[in-house]
């Protein structure tokens, strides 16, 4: 009972982060499409095969099958220990599998974010260097213009004499 409650709690914790991750990482014009794809994948990869997987796990724990016209019908007696282990084992497997994929996507997004920040810092430092170069060139132009003006004034004085 405690293990079932724990897996349900962990599964409920994954719904909001997946929704928020989609909303924060997708461009605004693609958000509705991304949410549609996410819920479509939930249905195709989780809601459709889940009854088949859980049904086969439950059926594998049957000890006594009912018979009607020499064909198996529904199970009449289950091995409850195997039933519990297989049912909770599937829950734990899928919940922790989902957590692994969330963790992997977190690492990928964190790496992409740090790469984007480094590019931004390089652009800023490049812009700062460019501004410094512009200041240096302005200073050089001002200095060279001042030198040219002095030279011209000397030449004018020499022409007067």
N, C-alpha and C positions, 0 to 999 in steps of 0.2 A: 504494500500500500504506500509506504514511504517512497520507494523507488519510482512508482508510477506517478506520484505527486511531483517528485523532483523532475522527472522527464517532461511532464506537462508544463511545469513552471519554466524550464529551460526552453521548451518549444515556444511558449508564449513570449519569452524575451526576444526571440529572433524576428518576430513579425514587424515590430516598430523599427528596429535598426535597418532591416532590409528596405522598408518603405522610405525611411529618411535617407539612406545611402543613395537610392535612385533619385530622390528629389534634389539632393545636393550635388551629385556628380554629373547630371545630364543638363545640357543646355536648355534654357527655358522653352524654346520652340519644340523640343523633342520630349518633354516630360510626360505628356499624355500618352505618346506612343510607347515610351519606355515602361510606363506603368501597365499599359495594356499587354506588352510582351511579358512583363514579369508575372502578371496574373495568369496569362495563357500558359506560361511554362510551369507555374504552380499546378495548374489543372492537369496538364499533360504528363508532367513528371512525378506528381505526388498524388493528386486526387483520383486519377484513373487507375494506376497500377496498385495503389494501396490496398483496395479490397481483395485483389487477386493474391498479393503477397501475404497479407494477413490471413486470408482464407486458407491458403496452402499450408502456412505455418500451423494454424489451428487444426486443420485436417490431419496433419502429420502426428498430432498427439492423441488421435482417437485410438481407443483400445477395443471398443465394440461397435461395429457398424450394424445398422438396421438392415434387414433384407426384405425385399418385396419382389416377387417374380424372379428370383435368382439374381437380382441386381442390388448393389449397395444403395442405401438411402441415406438419411442423415445419421450422424453419429449419436449413439445412445450413452456412451460412457467415455470420458476423457481421462487421460493421465494428467492430473491437475498440476503436478510439479513440472512436467515438461511444458504444459500449456503456459504456465506462469513464466518459465524461463524463456520460452520462444517469443511470447508476446512482448514481454518487457525487453528482451534482447533486441528485437526489431526496433522498438521505440528508441532504445539507447543508441543503437547503430545509426539510425537516421538523424537523430538529434545531434549527436556528436559529429557525424559527417557534415551536417549543415554548419556546425560551429567551426569545423576545420576550413570549410570553404569561405565562411565569413572572415576568419582570421587571415586566410591567404589573400582575399580581396582587400582587406585592410592593409596588409603589407605592400601589395602592389600599388594601391592608391597613395600610401604614405611615401613610397619611393618616387612615384610620379610627381607628387606635391613637392618633395625636396628638390627634384630635378628642375621643376618649374621655378622654384624660389631661387635656385642657383642661377638660372638663366636671367631672371629678373635682376638679381644682384649684379650680374655681369653687364647687363644693359645699363644699369644705373652707374656702375663704375666706369663703363665706356662713355656714358654721357658726361660724367664728371670729368673724365680725362679730356673729352672733347671740349668741354667748357674751359678747362684750364689751358688747353692748347689755343683756344680762341682768345683767352685773356692774354696769353703770352704773345700771340701774333699781333693783337691790338697794341700791346705795350711796345713791341718791336716796331710796328708801323708808326706809332706816336713818336718813339725815339728817333726812328730814321727820318720822319718828317721834320722833326725838330732839328736834326743834323742838317738836313737839306735846306731848311730855312736859314740856318746860321751860315751855311756855305753861300747861299744866294745873297744874303745881306753883306757878307765879306766881299763878294764879287762886285756888288753895287758900290760899295765904298771904294773899292779899287778903281772902278770906272770913273768915279767922281774925281779922283786925284789924278 
